[in-house]
Amino acid sequence: MTRTPQILRWGHQALEVEIGVTEDGAARLTHVGLPGRTATERRSWPAPALVEVTAAGHGRAWSGGHLVDTSLGGRLRYRAHQVTRDGDWHVFTVELHDPETGLAAEVTYRSPDGIPVLRSEVTVRNDGETTLHLESVSSLVVGCLAGGPRALDDADLLWAENDWLAECRWQRQPMRLTTPAHGGRVSRTNRRAGFVLNGQGTWSSCGRLPMGGLTDRRTGRTWVWQIEHNGGGWHWECGARDETAYAALFGPTDTHHGWRHPLEPGAEFRTVPVALALGDGHGGGPDEAFAALTRYRRVQRRPHADHQDLPVIFNDYMNCLMGDPTTEKLLPHIDAAAEAGAEYFVIDAGWYDGDNGGWWDSVGAWEPAASRFPGERGIHEVLDRIRERGMVPGLWLEPEVIGVRSPMAKSLPDEAFFRRDGARVTEAGRHHLDLRHPAARAHLDQVVDRLVGEWGVGYLKLDHNIDPGSGTSAHPGETPGAGLLGHNRAHLAWLDGLLDRYPHLVVENCSSGGMRWDHALLSRLQLQSTSDQQNLQLYAPIAASAPTAVTPEQGAVWAYPQPEDSLDEVAFTMANALLGRIHLSGRIPELGPEARALVHEAVAVYKTIRADLPHAVPSWPLGLPAWDDTWIALALRTPAATYLTAWRRPGADATATLRLPQLRDSAAGVDLLYPSANRAVSAWTPETAELSLTLPTAPSAVLLRITPTAPGTP
């Protein structure tokens, strides 16, 4: 059918989207950006199809020496669109259809009013008469990120390495190194090629964060994206085709995760959601895109009082009891934590361990160990002491695993666990629950109802320390990748139910530190464990980079002073956490008076600024930190003030120049908030928006407040 080409426009004051529909009905996303651009800036460069769908028997084919797109996505044609509002969200729905197979696709774009972020997900439905065996469905395909040879020459790719103890390490590389300009006999309709990242297994951020970006080093215009999926089945690629930069974002696929989904007549499949944020230059570079993403995360997540209150948490694990809690050991730490100003006290791993450290393969019942908590009241003596000292008690839990020696391994049916080829999956002496099964969910609900409902625990740290591989094929004809996606979605539903029952419960997301660091979980849970890193100096780049992947008020950072630390080191570890969430730990009862005073001072300062943190957006005055940088800086800016933590590590010059372009031409006052006894020297230059900062010793760290006192942009 031939129709008149048209352009569909949609958006609000902070974002505009254009979809071009050709004469044959093919729909493509041709523009995403700020509204009101000129014709040159809005040039329609070639763009891929709006949705990519592949299925068995419907792939690409060679014709006349060219690779022709005969996939299902390439055959979808525009049918209708709808513009609606959902509270503060603008919603744009585009309907596509392939009359030959009966495949229908509904592309839903959502954007919060006033925030330049596009959220996208796709629902495909089989309106035909035969089953379609899906092998991939894109969540977002956008082909207009940069157009023309110069823009590609100026483009840098962004991605974040994310290893255990070395999380959130952002990398930046010229796009031409991953997608070079090439000649030769290559068809312009050939399969795209570019930079590709994948997540696999049950850890969504093991190896890489489910994020990426593209930035123009000349103009600062930046795109940052995130895949909002709580499992490892994700994939994104960014490259160039016809001198145009594109990005394609997916959940699990057949090629990368062994995912296939039989879409029977009348059935639907929904992709995992993704989000694309825009920073439109003005000297801000990637900082603007991360600021937009921060605002989006706040309006998209589940509301909770913890996001505004930011209570100080003491946790007994890191550089403290390290999984060996007892009544005798805990009581002095409870007193020391209360004196320091902590408001929650969390008993971490080991409270259920009656085997002297042999608990790894026996967990699952989550009952307190009498040997650790002797006496008639057992663990309740400790929980009551926490409450008596004015704090809320918390416990560590690893809900999705059952040790092979646990009684629950026998009492729960096989169907409640991950299985492949009919056998239970066993990883490191543990089985993995499949939360699609009612017995698995009932078991966990009973545990939580006992700990929270009966014991009065107000905080749960949910950990996850195994990766059982590709997934589960527990259902007939199911691929492991499809089973894993089903479990992931059931896991989110279980968490929603948990917080529906206990709306004031605070839940921390942990997975060997930051191995499950994704917005699917963080849109529900209140805190994210950022690392298990025990070295206070190595923690600095993790703490500084954390706001790229989590809002500041959700980023839990360890502050763990030791009695052998120098006073500079005590201040350094405390400063690590002051622009996030303080996870106080360490051997505080053993600290000397001066060191303990530094801990108390840090907590007191934090309480004076924490009301501002849920409204602040991040920036990096020295750029996103590299792992070995000797100077590191993180700023959180509000309309009234900018808070800045700066770290000097050994090997650095004593003075650094920090850039805060948002404060250009503004006179400003610079106050040293912490530590008050530091001999830091600072000087502000309004014309260049530069702060000269001298820290006489290394390692050392300070928290500053910069307050504009004259016209300018805060």
Summary of the structure (lengths in Angstrom):
residues: 714
radius of gyration: 26.4
end to end distance: 54.3
largest distance: 83.4
contacts: 2585
relative contact order: 0.09
helix: 23%
strand: 35%
